[in-house]
Protein backbone atom coordinates (compact mmCIF):
# COMPACT_ATOMS: atom_id res chain seq x y z
CA UNK A 1 0.00 0.00 0.00
CA UNK A 2 1.39 3.42 -0.97
CA UNK A 3 1.82 6.21 1.56
CA UNK A 4 -1.06 8.68 1.72
CA UNK A 5 -0.11 11.97 0.03
CA UNK A 6 -3.43 13.81 0.14
CA UNK A 7 -4.48 16.63 2.50
CA UNK A 8 -3.68 15.47 6.03
CA UNK A 9 -6.37 17.69 7.55
CA UNK A 10 -8.90 15.17 6.23
CA UNK A 11 -7.36 12.52 8.48
CA UNK A 12 -7.73 14.71 11.58
CA UNK A 13 -11.28 15.59 10.61
CA UNK A 14 -12.13 11.93 10.07
CA UNK A 15 -10.98 11.06 13.60
CA UNK A 16 -12.53 14.19 15.05
CA UNK A 17 -9.36 15.38 16.80
CA UNK A 18 -6.06 17.06 16.19
CA UNK A 19 -3.28 14.61 15.34
CA UNK A 20 -0.78 17.42 14.68
CA UNK A 21 0.20 16.00 11.30
CA UNK A 22 1.30 19.42 10.03
CA UNK A 23 3.36 20.33 13.08
CA UNK A 24 3.29 23.97 14.19
CA UNK A 25 0.69 24.86 11.54
CA UNK A 26 -1.88 22.86 13.52
CA UNK A 27 -1.72 25.46 16.30
CA UNK A 28 -2.41 28.46 14.04
CA UNK A 29 -4.88 27.06 11.52
CA UNK A 30 -6.90 23.91 12.10
CA UNK A 31 -9.92 22.67 10.17
CA UNK A 32 -11.12 20.76 13.25
CA UNK A 33 -11.85 24.07 14.97
CA UNK A 34 -13.87 25.26 11.96
CA UNK A 35 -15.75 22.07 11.08
CA UNK A 36 -16.98 19.90 13.91
CA UNK A 37 -18.56 17.16 11.77
CA UNK A 38 -16.72 14.25 10.15
CA UNK A 39 -16.24 14.31 6.34
CA UNK A 40 -19.07 13.12 4.12
CA UNK A 41 -22.44 14.55 3.15
CA UNK A 42 -24.34 11.86 5.05
CA UNK A 43 -21.95 11.52 7.99
CA UNK A 44 -24.69 12.03 10.58
CA UNK A 45 -26.84 9.27 9.06
CA UNK A 46 -24.21 6.53 9.35
CA UNK A 47 -24.96 3.35 11.24
CA UNK A 48 -23.82 2.66 14.75
CA UNK A 49 -20.13 1.69 14.79
CA UNK A 50 -19.43 -1.92 15.76
CA UNK A 51 -16.78 -3.04 18.24
CA UNK A 52 -14.58 -4.06 15.31
CA UNK A 53 -15.07 -0.63 13.77
CA UNK A 54 -13.99 1.10 16.99
CA UNK A 55 -10.84 -1.03 17.17
CA UNK A 56 -10.03 -0.50 13.49
CA UNK A 57 -10.49 3.25 13.79
CA UNK A 58 -8.16 3.41 16.78
CA UNK A 59 -5.51 1.37 14.97
CA UNK A 60 -5.74 3.68 11.96
CA UNK A 61 -5.47 6.69 14.26
CA UNK A 62 -2.21 5.40 15.77
CA UNK A 63 -0.83 4.68 12.30
CA UNK A 64 -1.73 8.16 11.11
CA UNK A 65 -0.30 9.83 14.21
CA UNK A 66 3.12 8.22 13.70
CA UNK A 67 2.98 8.06 9.90
CA UNK A 68 3.57 4.31 9.69
CA UNK A 69 2.34 2.02 6.92
CA UNK A 70 0.34 -1.12 7.72
CA UNK A 71 3.06 -3.67 6.98
CA UNK A 72 5.57 -1.88 9.17
CA UNK A 73 2.98 -1.32 11.86
CA UNK A 74 2.33 -5.06 12.01
CA UNK A 75 6.07 -5.66 12.45
CA UNK A 76 6.17 -3.21 15.32
CA UNK A 77 3.18 -4.95 16.93
CA UNK A 78 4.87 -8.35 16.57
CA UNK A 79 7.95 -6.92 18.29
CA UNK A 80 5.76 -5.49 21.05
CA UNK A 81 4.31 -8.97 21.64
CA UNK A 82 7.78 -10.45 22.04
CA UNK A 83 8.85 -7.92 24.65
CA UNK A 84 7.93 -8.46 28.31
CA UNK A 85 5.28 -6.20 29.80
CA UNK A 86 2.05 -4.67 28.49
CA UNK A 87 1.84 -5.08 24.71
CA UNK A 88 0.09 -1.76 24.18
CA UNK A 89 2.71 0.19 26.12
CA UNK A 90 5.48 -1.71 24.34
CA UNK A 91 3.98 -0.73 20.99
CA UNK A 92 3.93 2.96 21.88
CA UNK A 93 7.52 2.78 23.15
CA UNK A 94 8.61 1.20 19.86
CA UNK A 95 6.82 3.88 17.85
CA UNK A 96 8.30 6.64 20.00
CA UNK A 97 11.85 5.32 19.62
CA UNK A 98 11.74 5.19 15.82
CA UNK A 99 14.45 7.44 14.42
CA UNK A 100 12.02 9.69 12.55
CA UNK A 101 9.95 10.24 15.71
CA UNK A 102 13.03 10.91 17.84
CA UNK A 103 14.27 13.47 15.31
CA UNK A 104 10.84 15.14 15.51
CA UNK A 105 10.74 15.00 19.32
CA UNK A 106 14.20 16.55 19.53
CA UNK A 107 12.97 19.50 17.49
CA UNK A 108 14.87 18.93 14.25
CA UNK A 109 11.60 18.83 12.30
CA UNK A 110 8.27 20.62 12.64
CA UNK A 111 6.33 17.42 11.96
CA UNK A 112 6.98 13.70 11.81
CA UNK A 113 6.60 13.80 8.03
CA UNK A 114 9.31 16.45 7.77
CA UNK A 115 11.54 14.55 10.20
CA UNK A 116 11.10 11.38 8.15
CA UNK A 117 12.16 13.24 5.01
CA UNK A 118 15.23 14.71 6.73
CA UNK A 119 16.29 11.23 7.86
CA UNK A 120 15.69 9.73 4.41
CA UNK A 121 17.89 12.40 2.83
CA UNK A 122 20.80 11.29 4.99
CA UNK A 123 21.18 14.38 7.18
CA UNK A 124 21.60 12.43 10.43
CA UNK A 125 23.97 9.97 12.02
CA UNK A 126 23.35 7.62 14.95
CA UNK A 127 26.35 6.95 17.17
CA UNK A 128 28.60 8.42 14.49
CA UNK A 129 27.25 6.32 11.62
CA UNK A 130 25.10 7.72 8.81
CA UNK A 131 21.55 6.40 9.15
CA UNK A 132 18.89 7.12 6.55
CA UNK A 133 16.28 4.58 7.67
CA UNK A 134 13.37 6.37 9.41
CA UNK A 135 12.13 3.14 11.01
CA UNK A 136 15.44 2.39 12.75
CA UNK A 137 14.78 1.77 16.45
CA UNK A 138 16.94 3.58 18.99
CA UNK A 139 18.04 2.41 22.42
CA UNK A 140 19.01 4.14 25.63
CA UNK A 141 22.32 5.97 25.20
CA UNK A 142 22.10 6.37 21.42
CA UNK A 143 23.30 9.73 20.11
CA UNK A 144 21.55 11.39 17.16
CA UNK A 145 23.18 14.34 15.44
CA UNK A 146 23.25 16.26 12.21
CA UNK A 147 26.17 15.04 10.14
CA UNK A 148 29.12 17.50 10.16
CA UNK A 149 29.02 17.99 6.39
CA UNK A 150 25.33 18.98 6.58
CA UNK A 151 25.42 21.45 9.49
CA UNK A 152 26.23 24.35 7.18
CA UNK A 153 22.96 23.98 5.26
CA UNK A 154 20.66 26.99 5.55
CA UNK A 155 17.89 24.88 7.10
CA UNK A 156 20.05 23.82 10.05
CA UNK A 157 21.60 27.27 10.46
CA UNK A 158 18.12 28.74 10.88
CA UNK A 159 17.04 25.80 13.06
CA UNK A 160 19.69 26.54 15.72
CA UNK A 161 17.96 29.78 16.68
CA UNK A 162 14.60 28.12 17.35
CA UNK A 163 15.54 24.73 18.81
CA UNK A 164 16.02 26.14 22.30
CA UNK A 165 12.37 27.21 22.43
CA UNK A 166 10.92 23.77 21.67
CA UNK A 167 9.69 21.40 24.37
CA UNK A 168 11.68 18.18 24.55
CA UNK A 169 10.43 15.02 26.34
CA UNK A 170 12.26 14.17 29.56
CA UNK A 171 13.64 10.94 28.07
CA UNK A 172 15.65 12.92 25.52
CA UNK A 173 18.55 15.37 25.85
CA UNK A 174 19.29 17.98 23.19
CA UNK A 175 22.25 20.30 22.58
CA UNK A 176 20.96 22.90 20.05
CA UNK A 177 24.39 24.47 19.49
CA UNK A 178 25.90 21.16 18.42
CA UNK A 179 22.71 19.97 16.66
CA UNK A 180 22.94 16.81 18.70
CA UNK A 181 20.62 14.81 20.91
CA UNK A 182 20.78 11.74 23.13
CA UNK A 183 18.27 9.11 24.19
CA UNK A 184 18.71 9.27 27.97
CA UNK A 185 16.12 6.57 28.62
CA UNK A 186 13.10 4.81 27.21
CA UNK A 187 9.76 6.64 27.46
CA UNK A 188 7.13 5.56 29.98
CA UNK A 189 3.43 5.55 29.08
CA UNK A 190 2.93 8.91 30.77
CA UNK A 191 5.64 10.40 28.55
CA UNK A 192 3.69 9.57 25.39
CA UNK A 193 1.21 12.29 24.48
CA UNK A 194 -0.43 10.32 21.67
CA UNK A 195 -4.25 10.75 21.98
CA UNK A 196 -4.90 7.04 21.55
CA UNK A 197 -6.18 4.00 23.42
CA UNK A 198 -3.49 1.43 22.71
CA UNK A 199 -5.53 -1.38 24.29
CA UNK A 200 -8.02 -1.17 21.41
CA UNK A 201 -5.13 -1.73 18.99
CA UNK A 202 -4.08 -4.82 20.95
CA UNK A 203 -7.65 -6.13 20.84
CA UNK A 204 -7.80 -5.50 17.08
CA UNK A 205 -4.77 -7.68 16.37
CA UNK A 206 -5.79 -10.28 18.95
CA UNK A 207 -9.07 -11.19 17.25
N, C-alpha and C positions, 0 to 999 in steps of 0.2 A: 504494500500500500504506500502511495506517495505521500510526502509531507504536505499538510494543508498550507496553501499559500494565499488564501482569500482573506477578507477583512476579519481580523481577530476579534473585533468588537461583537461580531455575531455570536462568537463562542461564549463570551461573557453574558450576553443577553439571553442566550439559550439556557444557561445555568442560573440566570437570575441573580448573579453576584459578580463583583469585580474579581478577576483573576490576575490583574496587573500584567497582562500579556504585552503591553506597550510601554512598560516601565514608568518613568516619570510623567509621561503624557496622560496616564490614567488618573493622576491627581488633578490635572487642570481641565481636562475635557473627557467626560465619560458618558457614553450613550445610556448606561444603566440609570443614571440620574435623570435623564430626559424621557426615557421610555421604560415604564415599569412592567409592561407585558412581555411575554416571550414572543419570538418571531413567529409569523404565520397569521394569515387572515382569520383562521378559525381556531386560534390557539385556545380560547376560552371554552370551546365546545369539545375539546378532546376528552377521551375516556379516562377513567380513573387509572392511575399508573399502578402496575402490578409490582410485587416484591422484586421480581427479576428486573423490571424496568428501573426501579430505584437503585438497585445494585449496579446495573449497567451504567446509569447516568453518573453515579459517583466514581466509577472506574474511569469513565471518559473525562470527568472533571479533573481527576488527578493527572491523567495523561496530558491534558491540555495545559494544566498549571506548570508542569515541568517540561513540556514540549517533547515528549517521548513517543515514539511510534509503538504500535501494538506488539510487534515481534520482540522488540527490545524490552518493552514493559513486562512481557511474560518471562523473559530471562531474569529480570530483576526480581520478579515475584518468586521464581524458582530458587534464586539465591537467598531470598528472605526466608523461605521455608527451611533451607538447610541450616541457617544460623540459629543458635539457641535464643530463646526468648520469644516475645510476642511477635508474630509474623507481620502484623500491620505496622508496628513500630519499626521493625527491621526494614520493611519496604521503604518507609519514609527516610530512614537513615541512609539507605543505599541511594535513593534519589537525591538527597541533599549533598552527598559526598561525590556525586558525579562532577567531573572537572568543569563542565560548562556552568553548572549551578554554583560551584565554589567561586569561579571567576566572577559570576554575577553578584554573589553575596559579598565578595571582597570589594565590590564597587568598580571593577574594571569595565563593566558594561551596564547600560541603563535597563536592559531587559535580558531575560534568559536567551531569547533568540539572537540578540546582538552578541552576547557572550559566547554562544555556540559558534557564531560566525568568526569571531576573533580567534577562538581556539582552532577552528578548522583551517584558518589561514596561516597557522604556524607562528603566532605571535608569542606563545607562552612555552615555558619549560617547567618541568616538574623534577625537582631534585637535580637540577642542572642538565637534564636531558630534554630536548625538544619533544613536545607531545602535542599532536594535532588531532587527537581522538576525543571528542566531547564526552563520550560515555565512559572514559577511563575513570575508575573508582580510586579515590584517594584514601589514605590512612592517616592516623595520628602521626604528626611529625613531618609530614610531607610539606615541601616548600614550593610554592607556585610563584613565578615571577615572569615579568616581561623579558624576553630575550634581549641581551645587550645590544645587538645589531638593530633592534626594532624600537628602542627607547627614544630615538631621535625623531620618530614619526610625529607629525603634527597632532594626531589624535591623542597620543600619550603625553605630549608636552602640555596640551590643554587639560588633560585629565588630572594631572598632578595637582592643579589648583583647586579642584572640586572634590577630590577623594577624601580629604580630611573632614568634609561636612556630611559624609554618608554614614548611616548607621551600619555597624558590622556586628554580626552575631557573636556571642561570647565564646563560641568554640573556634573562632578564627582570630588571627592576629594579622594586622596589615601595617606595612611601612610605606606610606604614600610617596615619600621622597625617593625611595629605592624601587618603587613599583614592584613590591614584593609582599607576599603574604604567606602565612603558615597555618596549617591545620593543627591547632593546639589540643584538640580532643574531638571525639565524636559527638554529634548533637544528641541531646535527649529529646523526648517527645515534646516537652514544653518549649524547646528551642525552635521548633518547626511551626511557622506561622501559616502553613497551608490550610485554607478553609475547607477541610475535607474530613470525612469519617472513614478512616482507613479500614475499620472493621467490615464495612459494607463491601470493600474491594476484596477482602479475604473471603467473605461469604460468596462473592460472585465466582471466584476461581475454585471454590471448594464444593460447588454444586455436583 
